Amino acid sequence: MAGPTTAERGERQKVESGPPRPPRLGWPPRPRTLIVLLVAVVLLGAGAVWLLYGSKWLRVEHVSASGMRVLTAQQVREAADVPVGSPLISVDTDAIEARLRRKLPRIDSVDVVRSWPHGIGLKVTERTPVLVVEKDAKFVEVDAKGVRFATVSQAPKGVPTLELTVSGSAGLRRFPTGRLVREAVGVAGDIPAAVARDTRIVKVRSYDAISLELKGGRTVAWGSGERGRLKARTLTALMKAAPEARHFDVSVPTAPASSGS
């Protein structure tokens, strides 16, 4: 009987040998290649470290300050005490921020940023006074958080004076001075804008006896700091309804009152 033809033998060999194998890509690499790669990585790392810490190209050369309204750029830079000449990467931005807030209480917040390749930027936000407390012929500025942050010789324009006239120690034990100041600050923040422009004094006799003295001898009995927004709306409506009145009472905002004398 005749054997398989040449074509049949070729097909059988292909089936038996399986699909063609892909060419080898040379992996894993030879030991010499691994050593070369490792040395390259080490050299790159060492170069990066030298560039950041050892070279003269990425060092602090100038410090800028922005965002101030009262403070000067020189005051901020001096208080920051940034180590000029040090590697930029090594500057402790958190320490600079803490130092600025400690030395300059007028600063509410500050963002210390690296400005590559040679600068440090100080973006300052100052506290804004909402009340002042007169003391020894000077004025202590108080911000919206109740923080007393600066003493100035002249009261800022448009900022009411806080008068604490608390009588007796019992009230102070229950509501300490700090708490009363915060209540007064809250009231100052709730006063309608049109009234705030005319407010000269925020007077605190107790927690629930806060009053306003306006220009022209007008007064407002505000009561406690609670329900401040409702009291503000009530006061606005009351003043429109009784424009000639001299005294207004919104301590109970659902039952306001006004009088001409």
Secondary structure as GFF3:
##gff-version 3
##sequence-region A 1 261
A	DSSP	alpha_helix	6	17	.	.	.	ID=ss1
A	DSSP	alpha_helix	31	49	.	.	.	ID=ss2
A	DSSP	pi_helix	50	54	.	.	.	ID=ss3
A	DSSP	beta_strand	62	66	.	.	.	ID=ss4
A	DSSP	alpha_helix	73	80	.	.	.	ID=ss5
A	DSSP	three_ten_helix	88	90	.	.	.	ID=ss6
A	DSSP	alpha_helix	93	103	.	.	.	ID=ss7
A	DSSP	beta_strand	107	115	.	.	.	ID=ss8
A	DSSP	beta_strand	119	126	.	.	.	ID=ss9
A	DSSP	beta_strand	129	135	.	.	.	ID=ss10
A	DSSP	beta_strand	138	143	.	.	.	ID=ss11
A	DSSP	beta_strand	148	152	.	.	.	ID=ss12
A	DSSP	beta_strand	161	164	.	.	.	ID=ss13
A	DSSP	alpha_helix	169	174	.	.	.	ID=ss14
A	DSSP	alpha_helix	177	190	.	.	.	ID=ss15
A	DSSP	alpha_helix	193	196	.	.	.	ID=ss16
A	DSSP	beta_strand	199	206	.	.	.	ID=ss17
A	DSSP	beta_strand	209	214	.	.	.	ID=ss18
A	DSSP	three_ten_helix	215	217	.	.	.	ID=ss19
A	DSSP	beta_strand	219	223	.	.	.	ID=ss20
A	DSSP	alpha_helix	228	241	.	.	.	ID=ss21
A	DSSP	beta_strand	247	249	.	.	.	ID=ss22
A	DSSP	beta_strand	257	259	.	.	.	ID=ss23
###
